[in-house]
Structures are given as structure tokens and as C-alpha cells.
């Protein structure tokens, strides 16, 4: 049985109070960290900035959502020259099970652009249905007034019988590969844009995404020219923190670091006992054992419980993200690597179907291409449902009107930008 001196007891009581204080602190600090034990879904998925952007996007569309021509808001269809475009934005839209977000997706990338900036962007929207008129937005006035090219399957060399069969079977993975391939090919073949940005139809952009993104790709290109990074496939404009937690494949590293910390504390305690005489009565072997195998492990456990995003947050800027990046909501590709991706996706649809993002990652790994991400996210996923959730029925539940497909959500986006 271990008996503690008065000073040892005071230390342990002080440690207990300090530990309780840390528990309270991280209960609040980690509420938005999906990899944390303290994660609070109600707080983590609380939309703030995205709600503001949705409202602003709808307001932007109002003048264009008229059946008559407004001379102060001229129609945009085909007005951006294919040769002048800096960015071709490809959006694949399908009929969503709950609500359609294609209008706010397109509006949010355009509403804060200057006229000069707007003239550098061409927007291609593919209505990925064999009967496009079934899409609620297909006949909306805003579409030809805002979008540069409205695409349907009629404009591509595809087999309608195959597409109908995939629709009937609800084979989302297989059909998504075909749709992404067609949209990417449209941007590459019909424009000379050096950058191709592929968006899903349920995202919303932050106000200054254009300047921030263009500055980021210039930085990436300079890194490439200086040999700081390898050839790269894309820069990610959206990521979710859900997959950036403590990864099980790194358990050996985490264990080694933990053991190293405990050993370091033990050595410090022993050396301190030898060099500082007044502490010899406190730092006896049994007390050092309690500190090293009780107090320190508790702090290490709390460190991991608090979550990686909380303890090791990504600094604003550009980061290498060759693994654990999710998903395909918003990716920007340099033109030179797009042909290889088009060919790969064209072949992938005949093999065992993969999700689009998985197919892209596999192609990048096979060719040794880096993938990067802009932190914080430039886009937010505001869709109410995602096929990756593998849910038989999609239901919008919870206290918030936007739920990011029940988890495909950027926690940082909501706090990174001013309302």
C-alpha cells in the first residue's frame, strides 16, 4: 500500500483539479471536432456562414429568375468565349431526393465576382438525366440567364439504353463515373481554360473564393517550378474534418510517442531528485511511478480524446492531402493532367465501379500525383443527403435546416469567414 506525504497529496489534488479543468475546456473546444470524444453533432453541424451564403445566392438569382429579359442583368448563355476562359466550372446535377441546390451552387460562385472576373469563367451544367425535364430546375428562367452552357446527354456520344438501365437500377457509382467523365470532357474539349473546376450540385462557396483560389494555384505552380512538390492532380476546395482524426494505421507511432513521453518524464523526475535536495523526499520511486503511470497517461488519453483537429489544427494556407481527403464536392484540376484523368475515368466505368472520389484517388496514386487542399475550405457541402451514407430513406432530421449530408460537412468553413 502506498502512503503519500502531505506535499505529494497536494500535488495529486492539484493535478485532479487541473485535469477536471481541462475536461471542461475541451468539452467546449472540441465540440466541433468530429474526431473528438467530446464532439457535439448539434454544435458541429450548426450552419452559420453557409446560411448567410445561401440567402445571398438566392438574392443574386432573383433578377435573373424572370421569364423576360432585364437589360441590367443580361443573359449569360454562351457569352464567355471558350478561348478567353481562365476557369471552366463543370457541374453535374441530378434530381435530388429532398431538395435541389443547383441554383445556389451556381449563384454562390458568381455573386461576388467583378465583371472582369466573371468574363474569365465559363460555367457548364450537365443535367444528368435521360429525361432532363424531370429535373425541377431544367426549365427555370435563371438557368439560361446565368449559365454559359446547359448540357444534356443529347450532346454527347453515349448509349441512352445504358444510362436508362443505370437509372432504373439506381446504380449511382457507375452512373456518377460516366457523368463526371462527360462533364470533365466538356470543359476540356470545348474550352482552352487552364483550370477546370468540378463541383457537385449541392455546395456553396465563400464570398472571396475566386481570389483566394487563384492566388493558391499560383503558389502551387511556383512550388512545382521550384521542385518543392511533385506533379499534382488537383487542389481541393472542400474537405471534411471527419476523416482527419487519429488514424488507426498510425497506432505504432502514437504508441511510441506516448512511451517516449512517459520515459522522458521519468528521467526528468529522477534527475531532478538527484540535483535538487528538497525534492528528494517528494520524488521517491513510488510517487514517480504514480506520476508516470497515472498522471501522464491520463494527460495523453485526454490529448487523444480531444481530437486531432483540435490539438493539431491545419494552419490556413495550402496543404498536401494525399490521403484522408474527402470528397469530390469541389476540385480544381490543372489542364495538363486532365486528359489522363478523362482516359482513366472512361476505362474505370467498365471495371468494378468505384465512387468518383475513390477513382480519382486511385488514378493519382497510380501516377504518383500529389493532391493538395486549401485551408480553410472554400466551399461547403449543403446537401441534405448523400448516397455514401447508405441510407434506405433520406430524411432531414435535427435542429438545423442544413445538415451536410449527415456528415460530409466542413466544420471549419462555418467559423472561418465573417458573416
N, C-alpha and C positions, 0 to 999 in steps of 0.2 A: 504493500500500500504506500502511495506517495503522499508525503506531507509537505505542504508548501509553507515557506516563510511569509511573513506579512508583506514584504515587498513583492514577492512572487505573486501572491494573491491579488495585490493591487494591479500588477501588470495584467493578469488574466482578466480581472474585472474590466479594466480599461480596454483591453482588446475586445471583450464581448460587447461593450457599449459602442466601440468604433465599428465593429462588424455589423451590428444592428443598424447603425447609421448608414453604412454602405449599402445594406439591403434596401433601405428606404430610398436612397439616392438612385440606385439602379432600377428599382421598380418603376420609377418615373422616366429616367433617362433611356431605358431600353424598351419602353412601351411601343416604339415604332420600329424595333429591330426584329424582323421575323425569325431570326436565328437565335433569339434570346429566350431563356426560360420565362422572362418577365414580359414577353410580347403580349400586347393587348390588341386583339383584332379590331375592336371598335375604334381604338385610337389610331392604330397603324393604317387602317384603310379609310381614315377620315379624309374626305376630299376638301381641300381648301382652295388652293390656286387653280386646280383644274375646273372647279365650278365657275370661277370667275372667267376663265378662258372659254368655257362652253357658252356662257352668256354673251361674251364679246364676239364670238364667232357667229352666233345666231343674229346678233345685231348687225354684223357686217353683211350678212346674206340678205337682209330684208330688202334693200333697194334692188337687188338682183333677182329676187324671187317674185318677179312680176311678169305677167304674160305680155306686157307691152315694152317697147324699147324706151329706156331712160337715157337721154343724151349725156347726162352727167355720170352714168355708170354703163359705158358701152360694153357690148358682149365681147367675151374674150376668145371665143372659139376660133382656133387656128391663127390667132394674131401673133403669137410668139414664133418667130422664124426658127425652123429646125436647126439652121446653121448658127444662129445667134445665141441659142440657149446655153447657159452655163450648167444648169441642173435640169435634168428630166426627172420629174416625180411620177413614179408609177404606182397606182393604187388599184388593187383588186378588190372589188366589192361583191358581196353575196347577200342574199336575203337572210338577215339575222333572225334568230328565234324570238328575240324580245323586242328590241328597238334598233333602228338604223342610226348610225353615227357618221355615215359618209359625208354628209353636208358639213358637219362641224370639223371633221378631219381636214377637208379641203379648205374651208374658210380659215381655220386656225393657222395654216401655213402661209396664208396670203394677206390676212387682215392688217398686219403691221408693216408690210413692205412698202417702200417708196416706189414710185412709178418706174424708176430706173431698175430697181431690184426685181420688180415684177416682170420686166421685159427680159430678164435673164433666166426665167423659169418657164418651163412648159410642163403642164400637168396632163397626164394621160390616165383616164379612169376606165378600167375594164369591168363591164358588168358581166360577171362570170356565171351566167345562167343561160341555158339553151333557149329559154323564153325570157329575154331581158325585161319585157314589160311587166313581169311579175314582181320586179323589184320596185318598192314603193317610191324610190327617188328617180326612176328612169325618165319619167315624163314631167319632172319638176322644172319650172322655169329657170331656176338658178343654175342648173347644170350646163346648158349651152352658153349661158351668160358669164360663167366663171371658168369653166374647164376648157383647156385648149383642144383636147381630143377625147371624144367619147367613143369607146371601143366596145364591140361585141364579138362573139365568136364568128360572125359572118365575115369579119375582116381578116380571118386567119385560115390557114390551111390545116384544119382539124376535122376529125371524124365526129360528126354530131351523134352518131349511134353510140360511140364510146362514151361521150360526155353524158348523154341521157342515161346510159347504163350506170355510170358512176353516181349520178344524181339520185337515181332510183335506189341504188344500194347504200346511199349516204356514205360513200367511200371518200371521206374528207381528205385523208392523207394523199391518196392517189390524185384526186382532182386538184388539190391545192398545188401539187408539184407542177401539173400542167398549166394552171392559171398563172403561177409565179413565173414560169418559163416564158409564157406568152407575153406577159406584161414587161418583163425584163428585156425580151427580144424587141418589143415595140419601141422602147426607149433607145435601145442600142442602134437599131436599123433605121429608125425614122428621124433620128436627130444626130447631131455631132457633139452633144453635150459631153464635156469631160467628166462630169459626175452624174451618176444615176442613183437616185434615192428611192428606195422601195418602202412603201408604207402599207400597213394593214388599214382597213377602213373603219377602225374604231380607236384612233389615237387623237390626241390634241397636243398642239405644240406650244411651247412657251413663246412669249412675245418676241424675243430677240434671237430666235433660233437661227435665223439666216446669217447674221453677222458672226455669231458665236461659232456656228458650224463651219463657215467659210474660213475663218481665222484658224480653226482647229485643223482643217485639212491642209492648209498652207504650212502649218507647223509640222504636221506628219510628213509632208512631202520633203521638207527641209531635213527632217531626221533621216528619211530614206536616202537622200542625196549624200548625207554625211556618213552613211553606213551605220547609224545608230539602231536601226531596225531592219528586219528582213523585208522582202517584198510583202505587201499586205493586201488582203482581200476586201476588207470593209472597215468602216468606223461605225460603231453602234451609237445611235441617238436615243435608244431606250434600253434600260436593263432593269431587272428586278433584284432587290437585295435578298430575295427569298433563297437564292442559290449561292450566296456569297458568305455563308456561315462557316463554322468549323467543319472541314471536310474529313470524312472518315478515312480517306486514303492517306491522310497526313497524321494518323494516330501515333506512329512511331516518333515523328518529330515532336509532337506535343508531349509525349511521354518523356522523351529525352530532355526537353527543355524543363519540364516540371522537376525531374530528378536532379537536373543541374542546379536549379534554383534552391532546392532543399539542401543539396550538398554545399552550395555556396554559403547559405545562411549558417549551416553547421560549422563550417570552417571559420566564418566571421565570429561566431559566438565563442569558439574555442580560443581563437587568437585574442579576442577581447578579454577573455577571462585571464589569459596569461599576462597581458600587458597592463591591465587596469585592476589593481589590487582590490578596491572596494566592491568590484563586481564579482569577485571570486565566490562569495557566499550566495550570490543570486544565480549565477550561471553554472550551477552544478550539472552533472550529467543527466539527471532525471528531468530537470527543468528544460535543458536544451532539447531533450527528447520530446517533451510536450510541445515546445515551440516548433521543432522541425517536423514532427509527425502529427501535430494537431493544428496549430495556428496557421502555418504556411500552407498546408494542403487545403485548409478552408478558404484562404485567400485565392489560391489557384482555382479551386472549384468555382468560386464566385466570379473570377475573371472569365471563365468559360461560360458560366450561366448568363453573364451579362450580354454575351453575343459578340461575334467578330466585328460586325458593322459598328457597334458601339465602341468597342475597345480599339479597333484598328480601322477607323473610317478612311475611305478613299478621299484624298485631297482633291479639290476642284482642279480640273485640267484633263489631260489625255492619259489614259492608262492602257497598258497591254491587258487584254482579256481573252486569252486563247482558250480558256476553259471556264465553265460555270456561268457563261453569259447567256441570258435568256431575255427575249426570244427573237422572233423575226418581225416584231412590230415596226421597227424603223431602222433601216440600214442604209448607209451611203457607200457606194462602190466606185472606185476609180475606173474609168472607161477601159483601160488597157487589160484588166483582168476579167472583164465581163464576158467576152467570147468563150473563155474556158468554162466559166460557170454556166453559161447557156447550154453548152455542149453536155456538161455533166448532168444538169437537171433534165435535159432531153433524154439522156440514157437512163437516169435514175427512175423515171416513171415506168420503165419496162421491167425494172427489178423489183425486189421486195420493197413496197412503199415505205418511205420514211417521212416524218414531219419535215416541213420545208426547212426549218432552222437546223434540224439534225443533218439533213442532206448537205446544206451549205457548210456546216462544221466539218463533215466528213471530207468534202472536197478540199477545204482549206488544209486539213491535217495531211491529206494525201499529197498535197503540193507544197507543203512547208510554208504556208502563207500565214502571216501574223494577222490577228484581229485586234482592233482597238476600240475603246469606248470613251465617250466624252462624259465627264463627271462634273456636275450632276446631269441627269437625263435631260435631254432637250424636248422629249415627248413623254406623254403619259398615256397609258392604256386605259381608256374609259369604257371599254366594252363591258356588257353585263354578263357575258357568258363566253366560255372558251371550250373548244372541243377537247382540249388537253385535260380538262377536269374529269372526263369520262363519266359525265352525269347523264342519267337517262332523261331527266327533266330539268330544264333550266328555270329557276325561279329566283327572282330578285328579292333577296331577303336581307334583313338587317336594317340598322337605323339610317344608313346613308344612301342617297339616290344614285351614287356611282360606286361600284364595288370592284372594278378592275378584274373582272372575270374570276372572282373568288380567289385571288392570289397573285395574278400576273400584274403587279402593281409596283410603281416606283415610289417608295416611301419618301425618298429624298426630294423628289420633284415638288411635292406639296409645300415644303418648307424652304426651298432654295430660292424662290422668286417672290418679289414683292407683289402683294395683292393690288 
